[in-house]
Amino acid sequence: MKRIFLFLILCGLSYGQEVPTGAIVDVIHAAARSSSVIAKLCWSPSKILDFYSTLAEQYTQFTTGEVINGDDAQFYDEEHHAVFLADLECPDIIKYFQNNSARNFFRAPFRWILFGSFRNNSQDVVPEEIASIDVLVDSEVVVIQSNKDIYEMHFIYKISSNHTWKTEFYGTWDATNRFQKSKQLSEATALRRLDIEGYEIAICYVITNNESINHLTDGVDDHVDTITKVNFPTTNHLLDFLNAKRKYIFADTWGYRVNGTWNGMTGYLVRGEVEIGGSPMFFTFERISIVDYIASPTPTRSKFVFQQPKLSYENNLFLLPFNTTVWYSTMALVFIIYLVLLMVTKWEWKKTKDRIEKRQRDSGVLRANISDIIILMFGAACQQGSPCELKGSLGRVVMLVLFLALMFLYTSYSANIVALLQSSSSHIKTLEDLLHSRIKFGVHDTVFNRYYFSTATEPIRKEIYQKKVAPPGTPPRFMTMDEGVLKIRKGLFAFHMETGVGYKFVGKYFNEGEKCGLREIQYLQVIDPWLAVRKNTPFREMFTIGTRRIQEHGLQHRENHLMYEKRPKCSGGGSNFVSVSMVDCYPAVLILTYGTILSLFLLGFEILFHKRQTLIHKLGCMKHNYTCDNRYTLEDKMKSPLFFIIIIFCLEKCVSISNQTNELKMIVDFVQSYDKPTTVVARVCWKTAEKVKLANMLAIAEKPRNIAFLGKRKAVKYSKPNNDILFVIDLNCEDSNTFFMQAEKNKLFTKHYRWFIFGTKEVDDVIPYELENINILIDSDVIIKQEMDNEECVLKSIYKINTDRDWISRHYGTWSPNYGLILAKDNKISNVMKRKDLRGEPVTTSVVISDNSTKTELFDLRHLTIDTTSKSAYRIVYPLHYFLNSSARLTFSDTWGYYINNTWNGMIGDIHLVKADLCGTVTFMTKERATVLEYLIRPTPVNSKFVFRQPPLSYQNNLFLLPFTTSVWYCAAVFVLILTFILYINTQWDNKKYEEYNKQKMDQSCLPPTWSDITIFVLSAISQQGSSNELKGTLGRFVMFLVFLAFLFIYTSYSANIVALLQSTSNQIRTLSDLLNSKLELGVEDVAYNKYYFSPAYASRNPIAKAIYETKIAPKGSPNFMSIEEGIKRMQKKPFAFNMNLGVGYKIIAAYFQEHEKCGLQEIDFIQGNHPWLCCRKNSPFTELYKVGLMRIEEHGLSDRENNLIYAKKPVCTSMGGSFGSVNMVDFYPVLLMLLYGMIFALALLAAEVFVHRRKQKKLRFNEVHSE
């Protein structure tokens, strides 16, 4: 329920004609939004009661109270939508206004109604009582004036304190018609007052690099001060929207509270030195009370970005293949089989006790002891086999079950290891996870990052800064964007960066496969940056409306799209293969290390124990006086970036020009009407004194200009177009017609030059006879002065649409001695837009076709693979005729056009010979064509490239060397040498013990203490083949256990990576040189332009292109041209690179390829600068019209519509898992090569051995004969 609070100052006196209370109530009611009324009235009590009664009819409740104290603002703050009534006849009204102005009550959303007699007693709408009050553009102050029985109402306001008052007619009131509101005030206050008439608004930008001042709009170093560069154009659009001048101030920081004061851009806003903070800043609690936020123009945030680390960095991979229950079940199964084997073994030995001595001599029989059975089972688990076995039927069945069960377990385990080795960890999801990980940190070196990281108080964030970003004793890890992104690429590095900018560098440095697995974690506890303005600025609502309009019209989106990059999509995950590193093998290496240490410890303990037993034995022999044979058996034991400000002052000098001729004044005024720099070239028939006077007038004018005078017979010629030249020509000079013909011949009547022609005396005919035969076409800028009967002159803009068309003249402005130059209202519009009506002028378009059916199918979508570029381009060009009101004509050609025998053929020949004016088919930009063509726009986002599926990795690499990195290979070789040495020591020790105590040689199943046998044993373990020899002692068996276990993990990792590598693709073909040296076959789409670019003449310009043409495209002299369907089908079936139109080709690929076949598509340019452009004839008068029209077509989305209908984008890889390729001979090429070389080497050794054997046999027979 609305309330009315009426606070009154009661005075018994009344001055002048009183305003009816009904008028005031009607004005209040017209706004339909008031909730409280605060009145200062000097009325009689009876009139106050009438006012109460009238208000009571409109509202349901009202309350009266005492006069509000000037220091008590609580009431006003609570009642947001208040209406102030002020009687100007009150004695202390000026003081009342001053008090309320100091408390900002003359600002939105408060409204004021002023009535009563004006003390200035004038017709001025603005009362003298309020003249000193700042009623600014956001205020709503209504002044009621009486005009007999009609009361007129006006809004009054000022743009700034120093500006003059502005008024807006609000409406009238009379007793009969009541309140009649003006129809012109239907819009909101802010919309009505958007034009602030060139008022200067100060705007502050944050730059951290001084060079950014010179590159705010040119895109250079767009990763530096990006948020400022992306908002610099849009904030300038905002000031243009308000018709405001601008003043730039630059700061080196956004602004933070330091020692009780705000620095940087925020400091400027707090002190009121600027109205707008042009660089968006974070929305923080501290800033809410001191600035106003109006919009969030830039959707970018700063986050930690990192590549998901490998799973081995967070987990032990060798425990992950099975879950806990499976591990327990496996151990239970193994234990049960162990018990069964133990019982069966005991049963067999008991059953064959009559042959006990023979069985004990047979080393191939499994002994009924715990250690032998454990070794057997361990060998089966490691797929190593065993030299011992059970001989009975029951035992063999048990062993079959054992080997079968462990084979399936081993297969499952290995398969899971394959996936786990290439998997990445997803455990890092929060800042706390990131803090406790092994990932290193870095932060982009920006002002706000240094502030927020160093001032963080939240425990996790504070710990991140103290431990990861700036650990004690080391410099803080702030770095450049390039350095940080490159470290992300290397892995195990989290970089805090502005994502929109950082992802540009990710796209620059990362391969496609490396873009997969990027994770983000937000550190800063802020939302997207917002645009801030000064607190309580009167322009706040206008700024808000302007920024919303800029966003709605897509201008902000355009700038964001130019500067910022979205998170890259993963389109090459299958090629992102990572070799196994030491971290992956860390658990296996740890077991091996600990096992080696334990085995050495047990070896030392066994040696000591052996010496102790030997000593005890000798002492026993000495005690009983008998010879010791030193025989006893021992069992082996197990071992197993500166603050910079630029202010541009514009010094205005006003020079009064008096006592000068009207003609000179008119020329000066005309020259001054141009904002852009102007150099005047004059051809006048004046006396020297007048020329000097004109030069002086231009030199001391508000916009000083230079002037050069031409002689009477001197021709003018400029080799380069110059937009700064204005020709001022006097028709009274001799040979004017000859001068104009020379100027036409030198192409000076074009868009690059401006002309002002005076001296004509004709009133009726606008075109002087000197210009009748001169071709001043539609792109010219020629102004003719036409004198009237009085001293006033009329200025006309003249041109022709074409050489054979009539003259067209447009009103340009008027000039008079009293008022000077008054330009026509439409002069703010460019000549292009004023002259875009060609009045049905025919425009001929040349279109390239390869099939005659295209002539009737330019708008048909049935045969899109035929003349696709012509159909898509002409469908975009055709709406241009509606924009220009021109008639369309077509001509066709069979080729784009090339310079052959000093002439141009094809479409470009039509353009060059003026048979056509506009290209209907897009064409590549080349140096030769730039001399005859004017390039307009790039309407289609496609071009021509070699496209191929990434070949299998085996086409470029030896797969059998890739599973391990170089350091792992070296470590593995060192471990093999160490194990070989340990085995040698153990075999020597076992042999010594056996012969010393048993007085006999070891049996054949024992591992001999020779380097060859030990090497064969190690190679057998590495190859997972097992060995017929073994160490018999406990220490030796423990060493064997370690050997088998270590090589089990190495073999599992190696084979798992081989499996992954066999399904991986190569990403090493990135350039034309790589393509030339690859094993891929090449083909080219059979279209006209490819026959030129893939020809000996063009290819000879580049050695690599020439080699590709001679060895890949035309190895037998005939180029490998084919249809686009045939080329894509070949690309699908085999390693094949096909040069094609990407937009059309990808559409066919989407139809033919399966989902997994779309993954890993790569592109390589062959034709340099192959971005297609629409073009027109060089120096065509319609060039600017074509450009503007085609850009309008783009802006309205018509070109996007046609491109989406005809072309397709590169398909996205959505099902990498379905991409399985069978192993072929190329994958096994290194193995087959090694096998072949091995066979040749073996045959050579066999021949040598046969030769040596025969020689020895011959020598032996010779010795036998001679000995007899």
PyMOL commands that set and color helices and strands:
alter all, ss='L'
color gray80, all
select helices_A, chain A and resi 21-31+45-58+74-78+93-102+128-130+183-185+189-192+210-215+226-241+264-270+285-288+311-313+317-319+324-351+353-361+370-381+393-421+431-435+447-454+459-469+481-490+499-509+513-515+540-552+555-563+573-575+586-624+662-672+688-699+736-745+769-771+825-828+831-834+852-856+868-877+879-884+906-912+929-931+953-955+959-961+966-998+1011-1022+1034-1062+1072-1077+1088-1093+1096-1099+1103-1113+1124-1133+1142-1152+1155-1158+1183-1195+1198-1206+1216-1218+1229-1267
alter helices_A, ss='H'
color red, helices_A
select strands_A, chain A and resi 4-6+36-40+62-64+82-87+111-115+140-147+150-158+165-174+178-181+200-206+245-251+257-258+261-262+276-281+291-295+302-307+440-444+478-479+493-498+518-522+530-534+679-683+706-709+725-730+754-758+782-787+793-800+807-816+820-823+842-848+887-893+899-900+903-904+918-919+923-924+933-937+944-949+1081-1085+1121-1122+1136-1141+1161-1164+1172-1177
alter strands_A, ss='S'
color yellow, strands_A
deselect
rebuild
show_as cartoon
